[in-house]
Amino acid sequence: MPGCKKTTIRDIEKGYPAKQFIAKLRRLADCIEEGKMFRIQVAGERITVPPDAIINIEHEREEGIEEIEFQIKWPLLKD
């Protein structure tokens, strides 16, 4: 179909220096507070998070490792 975008599966994890991470979190927090969409580029792909995205925090613990994930989820729009 012309004009249809094919969605590919991605699972990328990227580390950032503390100052860059803090700046991204501040921008995200400002957008959430203001009810605006948040735009970010991850591994070369631009991503737009809608203001009504679901936000949650996940905690995992296994074999001597603990992890906290700040998750933002939203449905993909179909073309």
PyRosetta script that sets phi, psi and omega in degrees:
from pyrosetta import init, pose_from_sequence

init()
pose = pose_from_sequence("MPGCKKTTIRDIEKGYPAKQFIAKLRRLADCIEEGKMFRIQVAGERITVPPDAIINIEHEREEGIEEIEFQIKWPLLKD")
pose.set_psi(1, 129.4)
pose.set_omega(1, 177.0)
pose.set_phi(2, -66.1)
pose.set_psi(2, 141.2)
pose.set_omega(2, 175.9)
pose.set_phi(3, 83.2)
pose.set_psi(3, -5.3)
pose.set_omega(3, 179.3)
pose.set_phi(4, -84.7)
pose.set_psi(4, 137.8)
pose.set_omega(4, 177.8)
pose.set_phi(5, -98.4)
pose.set_psi(5, 128.9)
pose.set_omega(5, 177.4)
pose.set_phi(6, -87.4)
pose.set_psi(6, 128.1)
pose.set_omega(6, 179.5)
pose.set_phi(7, -89.0)
pose.set_psi(7, 127.0)
pose.set_omega(7, 177.5)
pose.set_phi(8, -105.2)
pose.set_psi(8, 150.1)
pose.set_omega(8, 178.8)
pose.set_phi(9, -78.4)
pose.set_psi(9, 133.6)
pose.set_omega(9, 177.1)
pose.set_phi(10, -133.8)
pose.set_psi(10, 146.8)
pose.set_omega(10, 173.1)
pose.set_phi(11, -147.3)
pose.set_psi(11, 91.3)
pose.set_omega(11, -173.8)
pose.set_phi(12, -117.7)
pose.set_psi(12, 138.5)
pose.set_omega(12, 174.9)
pose.set_phi(13, -126.6)
pose.set_psi(13, 125.8)
pose.set_omega(13, -176.7)
pose.set_phi(14, -131.2)
pose.set_psi(14, 130.6)
pose.set_omega(14, 178.2)
pose.set_phi(15, -87.1)
pose.set_psi(15, 150.5)
pose.set_omega(15, 179.1)
pose.set_phi(16, -134.2)
pose.set_psi(16, 148.7)
pose.set_omega(16, 170.4)
pose.set_phi(17, -62.0)
pose.set_psi(17, 152.8)
pose.set_omega(17, -174.9)
pose.set_phi(18, -52.9)
pose.set_psi(18, -44.2)
pose.set_omega(18, -177.2)
pose.set_phi(19, -62.9)
pose.set_psi(19, -40.5)
pose.set_omega(19, 178.4)
pose.set_phi(20, -67.7)
pose.set_psi(20, -41.1)
pose.set_omega(20, 179.1)
pose.set_phi(21, -62.0)
pose.set_psi(21, -44.1)
pose.set_omega(21, 179.5)
pose.set_phi(22, -61.6)
pose.set_psi(22, -42.9)
pose.set_omega(22, 179.8)
pose.set_phi(23, -62.4)
pose.set_psi(23, -41.6)
pose.set_omega(23, 178.6)
pose.set_phi(24, -65.2)
pose.set_psi(24, -43.5)
pose.set_omega(24, 178.5)
pose.set_phi(25, -62.1)
pose.set_psi(25, -39.4)
pose.set_omega(25, 179.0)
pose.set_phi(26, -64.7)
pose.set_psi(26, -43.2)
pose.set_omega(26, 177.9)
pose.set_phi(27, -62.4)
pose.set_psi(27, -43.5)
pose.set_omega(27, 178.6)
pose.set_phi(28, -61.3)
pose.set_psi(28, -48.4)
pose.set_omega(28, -179.2)
pose.set_phi(29, -59.7)
pose.set_psi(29, -41.9)
pose.set_omega(29, 178.4)
pose.set_phi(30, -61.4)
pose.set_psi(30, -43.8)
pose.set_omega(30, 180.0)
pose.set_phi(31, -64.7)
pose.set_psi(31, -42.8)
pose.set_omega(31, 178.9)
pose.set_phi(32, -61.5)
pose.set_psi(32, -47.0)
pose.set_omega(32, -178.5)
pose.set_phi(33, -61.8)
pose.set_psi(33, -36.8)
pose.set_omega(33, -177.5)
pose.set_phi(34, -90.2)
pose.set_psi(34, -1.7)
pose.set_omega(34, -179.7)
pose.set_phi(35, 68.5)
pose.set_psi(35, 31.1)
pose.set_omega(35, -178.8)
pose.set_phi(36, -107.0)
pose.set_psi(36, 159.4)
pose.set_omega(36, 174.6)
pose.set_phi(37, -72.5)
pose.set_psi(37, 152.1)
pose.set_omega(37, -178.7)
pose.set_phi(38, -113.9)
pose.set_psi(38, 131.2)
pose.set_omega(38, 178.8)
pose.set_phi(39, -115.3)
pose.set_psi(39, 136.0)
pose.set_omega(39, -179.6)
pose.set_phi(40, -149.0)
pose.set_psi(40, 151.9)
pose.set_omega(40, 175.5)
pose.set_phi(41, -111.3)
pose.set_psi(41, 127.4)
pose.set_omega(41, 179.6)
pose.set_phi(42, -125.3)
pose.set_psi(42, 119.8)
pose.set_omega(42, 178.2)
pose.set_phi(43, 48.5)
pose.set_psi(43, 45.9)
pose.set_omega(43, 174.9)
pose.set_phi(44, 84.4)
pose.set_psi(44, -2.9)
pose.set_omega(44, 179.1)
pose.set_phi(45, -111.0)
pose.set_psi(45, 129.1)
pose.set_omega(45, 177.2)
pose.set_phi(46, -82.4)
pose.set_psi(46, 132.3)
pose.set_omega(46, -176.7)
pose.set_phi(47, -126.8)
pose.set_psi(47, 135.3)
pose.set_omega(47, 176.9)
pose.set_phi(48, -114.3)
pose.set_psi(48, 121.7)
pose.set_omega(48, 178.6)
pose.set_phi(49, -97.7)
pose.set_psi(49, 122.5)
pose.set_omega(49, -179.3)
pose.set_phi(50, -71.1)
pose.set_psi(50, 154.9)
pose.set_omega(50, -177.8)
pose.set_phi(51, -65.7)
pose.set_psi(51, -18.1)
pose.set_omega(51, -179.5)
pose.set_phi(52, -99.3)
pose.set_psi(52, 17.9)
pose.set_omega(52, 178.7)
pose.set_phi(53, -62.8)
pose.set_psi(53, 152.5)
pose.set_omega(53, 178.9)
pose.set_phi(54, -86.1)
pose.set_psi(54, 129.4)
pose.set_omega(54, -177.3)
pose.set_phi(55, -115.2)
pose.set_psi(55, 130.7)
pose.set_omega(55, 175.7)
pose.set_phi(56, -146.8)
pose.set_psi(56, 166.9)
pose.set_omega(56, 178.1)
pose.set_phi(57, -121.4)
pose.set_psi(57, 132.0)
pose.set_omega(57, -178.0)
pose.set_phi(58, -118.2)
pose.set_psi(58, 138.6)
pose.set_omega(58, 177.1)
pose.set_phi(59, -121.7)
pose.set_psi(59, 130.9)
pose.set_omega(59, 178.3)
pose.set_phi(60, -128.1)
pose.set_psi(60, 145.7)
pose.set_omega(60, 176.1)
pose.set_phi(61, -140.5)
pose.set_psi(61, 129.1)
pose.set_omega(61, 176.0)
pose.set_phi(62, -159.8)
pose.set_psi(62, 137.2)
pose.set_omega(62, 174.7)
pose.set_phi(63, 39.2)
pose.set_psi(63, 56.6)
pose.set_omega(63, 174.4)
pose.set_phi(64, 78.6)
pose.set_psi(64, 8.3)
pose.set_omega(64, 179.6)
pose.set_phi(65, -124.8)
pose.set_psi(65, 135.1)
pose.set_omega(65, 173.3)
pose.set_phi(66, -116.5)
pose.set_psi(66, 148.9)
pose.set_omega(66, -177.5)
pose.set_phi(67, -143.3)
pose.set_psi(67, 137.0)
pose.set_omega(67, 172.0)
pose.set_phi(68, -119.5)
pose.set_psi(68, 129.2)
pose.set_omega(68, 177.6)
pose.set_phi(69, -119.4)
pose.set_psi(69, 129.3)
pose.set_omega(69, 171.4)
pose.set_phi(70, -94.2)
pose.set_psi(70, 115.3)
pose.set_omega(70, -174.1)
pose.set_phi(71, -111.9)
pose.set_psi(71, 143.0)
pose.set_omega(71, 176.1)
pose.set_phi(72, -130.7)
pose.set_psi(72, 121.6)
pose.set_omega(72, -176.2)
pose.set_phi(73, -126.9)
pose.set_psi(73, 146.1)
pose.set_omega(73, 175.7)
pose.set_phi(74, -158.2)
pose.set_psi(74, 152.7)
pose.set_omega(74, 179.2)
pose.set_phi(75, -73.2)
pose.set_psi(75, 145.9)
pose.set_omega(75, 174.7)
pose.set_phi(76, -74.7)
pose.set_psi(76, 139.7)
pose.set_omega(76, 177.1)
pose.set_phi(77, -82.8)
pose.set_psi(77, 136.5)
pose.set_omega(77, 178.5)
pose.set_phi(78, -91.9)
pose.set_psi(78, 137.0)
pose.set_omega(78, 178.2)
pose.set_phi(79, -77.1)
pose.dump_pdb("model.pdb")
